[in-house]
Structure formats: structure tokens, C-alpha cells
């Protein structure tokens, strides 16, 4: 893996650990935010391996879909699930929305599966 991809993956893994810790500590809003960013930075790591980068979150998800899902290299349903957590993250980060512990657990589970699948994709 390239140094830049390794940086993105290290961020993803750190954010995933923060999401788990936040969940265990009873902070579901922080778990959602960290879980989302774990997935996003894993996507950025994979794109970096292809020397691709997008400036926005939406651009990252769209470019990931075009590069990996359309080519049959990544499961579409997992990408869709990860991408949908953006709405949860925006709600807790920008609108101070409450999130249930159950939904936070789902977001962290999605992030865990997504990061693991991206690691397999890039051979980490």
C-alpha cells in the first residue's frame, strides 16, 4: 500500500476504534460520527491506491462506486449501507439529533464490515 493510502487506512482504523470505544462508553452520537468517518477514510485509502481523490464526501462515495463497484470488485450493498450512515452522521454532528444506541451499534457494525472489506480489497 502506498504511504498516502496507509495514512488514510490508519485514520480509518483509529476512527473505528474510537467508534467502538464511544459506543462502549455510552456516547452513541460520537460512535456514529466516528463510524462514518472510518468508512469514508477507508474509501479514500482504496481510491488513493488507484491514484484517485475526490474533494467531497459525495464525490468520494461516487468515485468509489465507479471505480470498485461498477468493476465488480466491491459489494454494492455494503457500499450503500456505509454511504447511508452519512445522514446519521450529519444529524448528530450538525443538528444535535439524538441517535439510539441500537442505531449507533448498526453504524459501527457497518463501518467494521466496510473497513474490513476495503482492507481485503487493497491487500492490507
Long-range contacts (C-beta under 8 A, 24 or more apart in sequence): 1-45, 1-49, 1-122, 1-123, 1-124, 2-48, 2-49, 4-48, 5-45, 5-46, 5-48, 5-49, 5-122, 6-45, 8-41, 8-42, 8-44, 8-45, 8-48, 9-41, 9-42, 9-45, 9-118, 9-119, 9-122, 9-124, 11-37, 11-41, 12-37, 12-38, 12-39, 12-40, 12-41, 12-42, 12-45, 12-115, 12-118, 13-38, 13-115, 15-41, 15-111, 16-108, 16-111, 16-112, 16-115, 19-107, 19-108, 19-111, 20-108, 23-101, 23-104, 23-105, 23-108, 26-101, 28-99, 28-100, 28-101, 28-103, 28-104, 29-92, 29-98, 29-99, 29-104, 31-104, 31-105, 31-107, 31-108, 32-85, 32-88, 32-89, 32-92, 32-99, 32-103, 32-104, 32-107, 33-89, 33-92, 33-93, 35-85, 35-89, 35-104, 35-107, 35-108, 35-110, 35-111, 36-85, 36-86, 36-88, 36-89, 36-107, 36-111, 37-89, 38-111, 38-114, 38-115, 39-82, 39-85, 39-110, 39-111, 39-114, 39-115, 42-114, 42-115, 42-118, 42-119, 43-82, 43-118, 45-118, 45-122, 45-124, 46-118, 46-121, 46-122, 49-122, 57-86, 61-86, 68-121, 73-121, 74-117, 74-118, 74-121, 75-117, 78-110, 78-113, 78-114, 78-117, 79-114, 81-110, 81-114, 82-110, 82-111, 82-114, 85-110, 85-111
